[in-house]
Each structure stands twice: as C-alpha cells, then as structure tokens.
Amino acid sequence: MRRLALAACLAVSGLVGAGCGSGGGDPYAIPAADPYGSGERLTDLLGPATWIEDDNPDGAACLSLPIDREVDVPGLTISAIDSFDETGSGATGNVYVQDSRAAPVAFSGITVFEPGFSPPDLRVVAGDVVDVRGTLSEFPGPSSGPFPFCQTLPEIGGAMNLRFDGAAVPVADISVEDLTTYDKMRQWLGVLVRVKNVTIAAAPTSSSGRYSALLQVSGGATQQPSINNELFDLENDGPPLAQGTVLSSVTGVVTFFYAVHIAPRSPADIVP
C-alpha cells in the first residue's frame, strides 16, 4: 500500500497540512481552509528574473539570481515522476512539480532531483500535492562539459512531504516558438505544456539510450526543441516519428540538458 498507517502519519504532521489517510490507503482529506499552505511559491522564487548583459562574452543575457538558496515551498502538485531509465545507468528519480493553480503560469514549475521523503517509506504519484524543503540551485551542467555560458537548470534538492491526494496538474498551451531561445523557454522549465500542430523536422536520433526527435521551428531559433524519451519508452511505445510527420499536439514537461526538450509522460501525450 502507498500510504502509511495513521499513527506514523501523525508523527510527521508538522510539515503535512492535511489529515492523515487510513492504513488501508484512503486518500488524505483536503483541509477546509488554506489547502496549499502559506509560504513561498515557485513563481516568486524563479522569476521573472533580472537579466544582465555585462558578464557574458557572447553578448547573451545572464540570470542575476541568488545561488543555492534554502527554500520551503508548500502545496506543489506533482506533474510527472521519472521512473524510466532510458540510459540503463539509473537515470531515474526526478520529480516534476508545479505551483498548484487553476491555470498554469510562467515560472511555476521545477525539477526536484532525487528527493528524500518524510517519512522515508512515503511514495508519491502524479497528482499528489506535496511540500518541498531543500536547496534551490542553478545546475550549470556536468563538470565534464558544462552547459553553454549563462544557461542553467533550476532545481531543488531536498525532502518531500505529502500534503494530500490532489488532481491532475493543468497544462499550459504554448507555441513551439516559445522554446526557441533560452531566454524565452526559461519560464517554462519544469512546467507541463502542450504544443499544437507541430512537425518532426528530422529523423529521430538515438544515442546511449537517449531517443529524440527535433521539432520544426521558424527562423531565428538558437534552441531547437525536441521530443525525447526521458519519461517513457518513446522509441518503442510511442507513435512513428519520421521526418515530416505532423502531430496534432504533444504534451510533456519542459526539460533542459544542453538543449530544450518536451518530455511526454506516456503515448497518450502524443496525438497524431
């Protein structure tokens, strides 16, 4: 069973703002008031950020943000959990969360990398509403090959507590052109988005287990977004993605690792 017994739950209720589920796995009750808690929101922490020009020899803007901040963010809804090891090397464990809102907005999502859980045997699923406490940092890429200058990935490393069983996170409808420069796509990192009427620009590529297909964009792009297999086996379980294939829509979490990606969660996120 996924939930803990009542006594164990009450023992850690200091951070959990909802009633406890029963030992038989009953869902937590949503509090009558202030269901998402008071405190910091991702939109307050992530943006809009100040951009400065002086420090970049390439001329692009750099983020002016405090580094490695301790944060305590209540009432986040889980949009996806990475349980697919595409590289065969343990590339799982990230949890994608968003501010809990009726409609999504920019700067409202983030990656929580390999979170600890309180209590330790808590397991969460998409739709759960959680509190996250830890360190917010700007990941610059691996030391063996950092990301391009001034391009970082915001993420939180820390602990996650269940607040209550929630519902599916709403999807932000954006244009594929919103992901064609780092400055523009930064606001959608970690957010569940949907792009409509997109075309596969080239035959998909596969390298070290990572499978991706570039999306066609208009001119002036410094980032060319792709669909990739971070969250499920896109190559074997997804639809054919030959060059020139037109898709009615693609839904997924916006991620970044040297380039911007849309990571669908299942075949249902890709509509031919």
C-alpha positions in Angstrom: 0.0 0.0 0.0 1.2 3.5 -0.8 0.1 5.4 2.4 1.2 4.9 5.9 -0.8 4.0 8.9 -2.5 6.8 10.8 0.0 6.8 13.8 3.0 7.0 11.5 1.4 9.8 9.6 0.6 11.9 12.7 4.2 11.5 13.8 5.3 13.7 10.9 2.4 16.0 10.7 4.5 19.0 11.4 5.0 19.6 7.7 1.9 18.0 6.4 -1.0 20.3 6.2 -3.8 17.7 5.8 -5.5 15.0 7.7 -3.9 11.5 7.5 -5.1 8.7 5.4 -6.1 5.3 6.9 -3.8 2.3 6.9 -5.9 0.9 4.1 -4.8 3.6 1.8 -7.7 6.1 2.0 -6.8 9.5 0.5 -5.8 12.3 2.7 -8.7 14.8 3.3 -8.2 18.2 1.8 -8.2 20.9 4.5 -11.3 23.1 4.7 -9.1 26.3 4.5 -5.7 27.1 3.1 -5.3 23.7 1.4 -1.9 24.6 -0.2 -0.3 26.3 2.8 1.2 29.7 3.2 4.7 30.5 2.1 6.9 30.8 -0.9 5.7 30.0 -4.4 7.8 28.9 -7.3 6.7 31.9 -9.3 8.2 34.2 -6.6 11.4 32.2 -6.5 12.1 31.7 -10.2 11.0 34.8 -12.0 10.7 36.9 -13.8 14.4 37.2 -13.2 16.7 40.2 -13.8 19.0 39.7 -16.8 22.4 41.4 -17.0 24.5 41.8 -20.1 27.9 42.7 -18.8 29.3 39.4 -17.7 28.7 37.4 -20.9 31.5 37.5 -23.6 29.0 36.1 -26.1 26.6 39.0 -25.6 23.6 37.0 -24.4 21.9 37.9 -21.1 22.8 36.2 -17.9 20.5 35.5 -15.0 21.0 37.6 -11.9 19.7 35.2 -9.2 20.9 34.2 -5.7 22.7 30.9 -5.8 21.9 27.9 -3.6 19.0 29.3 -1.6 17.3 27.3 1.2 13.6 27.2 0.3 10.4 25.8 1.8 7.7 25.6 -0.8 4.3 24.2 0.2 1.4 22.9 -1.8 3.1 21.8 -5.1 1.3 19.4 -7.4 3.3 16.6 -9.0 3.0 16.6 -12.7 5.4 13.7 -13.5 7.8 11.2 -11.9 10.8 9.9 -13.8 10.7 6.1 -13.5 12.1 5.3 -16.9 15.8 4.5 -17.1 16.5 5.4 -20.7 20.3 5.1 -20.4 20.3 1.9 -18.3 22.5 3.6 -15.8 20.0 4.6 -13.1 18.7 7.8 -14.8 15.5 7.9 -12.7 14.2 9.6 -9.6 13.5 13.2 -10.7 10.1 14.5 -9.7 8.5 17.4 -11.6 6.3 19.8 -9.6 4.3 22.9 -10.2 2.6 25.6 -8.1 -1.0 24.4 -7.6 -3.2 26.7 -9.6 -6.4 26.5 -11.6 -4.5 27.6 -14.7 -0.7 27.3 -15.2 1.5 30.4 -15.5 5.1 31.0 -16.4 7.9 30.3 -13.8 5.6 27.9 -11.9 7.4 24.5 -12.4 10.7 22.9 -11.4 12.6 19.7 -11.1 13.1 18.1 -7.7 16.1 15.8 -8.2 16.2 12.5 -6.4 14.2 13.8 -3.4 14.2 12.3 0.0 10.8 11.5 1.6 9.5 12.2 5.0 8.7 9.6 6.3 11.3 7.6 4.4 8.8 5.0 3.0 6.4 7.5 1.6 5.8 7.1 -2.1 4.1 9.7 -4.2 2.3 9.6 -7.6 1.4 12.3 -10.2 -1.4 14.5 -8.9 -0.3 14.4 -5.2 0.1 17.7 -3.5 3.4 17.9 -1.6 5.6 20.3 0.4 9.2 20.6 -0.7 12.0 21.8 1.6 15.6 22.0 0.4 18.2 23.9 -1.6 17.2 25.7 -4.8 20.2 25.8 -7.1 21.1 26.6 -10.7 22.7 23.5 -12.2 25.4 24.5 -14.7 25.8 21.1 -16.3 28.2 18.3 -15.5 31.8 19.3 -14.8 33.0 17.3 -17.8 31.0 19.5 -20.1 29.1 22.5 -18.6 26.1 24.0 -20.3 26.6 27.0 -22.6 27.6 30.2 -20.8 24.7 31.6 -18.7 22.4 28.7 -19.4 21.5 26.8 -16.2 18.7 24.4 -15.0 16.9 25.5 -11.8 16.3 22.5 -9.5 15.6 21.7 -5.9 17.4 19.0 -3.9 15.7 18.2 -0.6 12.9 16.4 1.2 9.3 16.0 0.1 6.2 15.5 2.3 2.7 14.6 1.3 0.1 17.2 1.9 -2.9 15.5 0.3 -4.1 13.5 -2.7 -4.8 16.0 -5.4 -5.8 16.0 -9.1 -4.0 16.2 -12.4 -2.0 19.4 -12.9 -3.4 21.7 -15.6 -1.5 22.0 -18.9 -0.1 25.3 -20.3 -0.8 25.7 -24.0 2.3 27.4 -25.6 3.7 27.8 -29.1 6.8 25.8 -30.1 8.4 29.1 -30.9 8.2 29.8 -27.1 11.0 27.3 -26.7 13.4 28.5 -29.4 15.7 30.6 -27.2 17.0 30.1 -23.7 15.6 33.4 -22.6 12.1 32.5 -23.8 12.0 28.9 -22.7 13.4 29.5 -19.2 10.0 30.5 -17.9 8.5 27.1 -19.0 11.2 24.8 -17.5 9.6 22.1 -15.3 6.1 23.1 -16.5 3.7 20.7 -18.1 3.0 22.2 -21.6 1.2 21.4 -24.8 2.2 22.4 -28.3 -0.2 22.0 -31.2 0.2 21.3 -34.9 3.9 20.5 -34.8 6.1 18.8 -37.5 9.0 16.4 -36.9 11.9 18.2 -38.5 14.3 15.3 -39.0 14.6 11.6 -38.5 14.8 10.7 -34.7 18.2 10.1 -33.3 19.3 7.6 -30.6 22.5 7.8 -28.6 23.3 5.9 -25.4 19.7 5.2 -24.9 18.5 8.7 -25.4 16.0 9.0 -28.2 14.7 12.3 -29.5 13.1 13.9 -32.5 13.6 17.6 -33.4 10.5 19.8 -33.9 10.3 22.2 -36.8 10.6 25.9 -35.9 10.7 29.2 -37.7 13.9 31.1 -38.3 15.9 32.9 -35.6 16.0 30.0 -33.2 19.0 29.4 -31.0 17.4 26.4 -29.4 15.6 23.8 -31.5 13.2 21.9 -29.2 12.8 18.2 -29.4 10.5 15.4 -28.1 12.5 12.9 -26.0 12.3 9.7 -24.0 13.1 11.0 -20.5 9.8 9.8 -19.0 8.7 6.8 -21.1 10.0 4.5 -23.9 9.2 6.8 -26.8 11.1 4.8 -29.3 9.3 1.5 -28.8 5.9 2.6 -27.3 5.4 5.9 -29.0 4.0 6.6 -32.5 6.3 6.6 -35.5 8.2 9.9 -35.7 9.6 10.0 -39.3 10.8 13.3 -40.7 7.8 15.4 -41.9 5.3 13.7 -39.5 2.6 16.2 -38.4 1.3 15.8 -34.9 -1.9 17.5 -33.7 -0.4 18.0 -30.3 2.4 17.0 -28.0 2.1 17.3 -24.2 5.1 17.0 -21.8 7.3 18.5 -19.2 9.8 21.1 -20.5 13.3 19.9 -19.6 16.8 21.2 -20.4 20.1 19.4 -20.8 22.3 21.2 -23.3 19.1 21.8 -25.3 15.4 22.2 -24.6 13.1 19.1 -24.7 9.5 18.3 -24.3 9.3 15.0 -22.3 5.9 13.3 -22.9 4.8 11.1 -19.9 3.1 8.3 -22.0 1.9 7.6 -25.5 -1.3 9.4 -24.7 0.6 12.7 -24.6 1.3 12.4 -28.4 -1.7 13.0 -30.6 -1.2 12.2 -34.3 
